[in-house]
Amino acid sequence: INFINFEVAIKEKYGIDLLGWPEGVPFLSPHAITSAEHLRTLRDALKVGTCHWAYMSRQQRLEYQDRLKERRSAREVVGKPCKKRSDVGRKRRRTG
């Protein structure tokens, strides 16, 4: 799952939200969380069901998309942009 661009790649695109993320646990990929205590807290929340995936209703999705549009119009960067290619502006050899 793309946790870095979660707002755009998951919430906006598919209308799926992760509800009940534990307090004090950084919103990162579980692979990137370095504290064993944070991992245990997240695991327990997922096992019990306090942290779970849920589809957003049509109304929630539209409201969320409106909020993202407002943030973008205020020139706020939403998500992490992709890195530019190192060979931008150069001709590339075609193979095949």
N, C-alpha and C positions, 0 to 999 in steps of 0.2 A: 504494500500500500504506500502511496506517495504521501507521507506525513508532512513533508516540506511544503507542498502545494495542495494540501488537503482541501482548503477553501474552494479552490478552482477545480482541481482534478477530480474530486469526489463529490463534495457538497453541491457545487453549482452544476456540474456535468450530469451526475446521476441522481441527485436529490436524496442522498443518503447521509445521515448524520450519526456521529458517535456520541451518545448521550451518557452522562454520568461519569465522565473521566475523573478519577480521584484527585482531590485537592492536594497540592504540594508535589504532584508528579508532573514533570515537564511533558508537554505534548510533543513527544518524539516517537520515532519507531522504537519498539521494544528492543531491537538490536542495538540502538544507540544509547539507551538508558544504562548508565554505568553503576548506579546504586542498586545493590541487591534488595534493600528495603523498598525502594520505589517499584522494582519489578514484582516483588511479592504483593505489594499493595494493589498493583494493577492486575496481577493474576487473580487475586482473591475477588476483586470487584467484577472481573469478567466471569469467574466461576459462579458467583452468587447471583449475578444478573443485574447488579446496580449499574454497571457499565455495559452498554449494549448498542448494537446497530439498529437504526430505525429509519424507515422511509419518511421523508418530509411530505406533508400534505401539499396539495397544489398551491394553497394560499401561502403556506410557510415558504415554499420554494420561490414564489413570485416576490414575496417580501425580502427574502435573502438576496435574490438577484438585484432588486432595487437598491439594497444597501451596498452591494458590491459596485454597482454603477455609480453611486454617490461617492464612494471611496476612490474609484478610478478617475472620476471627473475632478476630484480634489487633488489629483496627481499623486495619489498614494499608490505605491507599488503593492499589488495584491499577489502574494506568492513570490516564488523565486524565479526570475526569468532564466531561460535556457542560455547556456554559454554559447558565444558566437564561435563559428568554425575558425580554425587557425589559418585557413587558406581563403578567407573572404577576399573577393576582388581579383583572384588569380584564376586563370584558366585551368581546368582540371582535365587530365587525360582521360579519354573514354576507353574502357576496356570492353571486350566482347566481340 
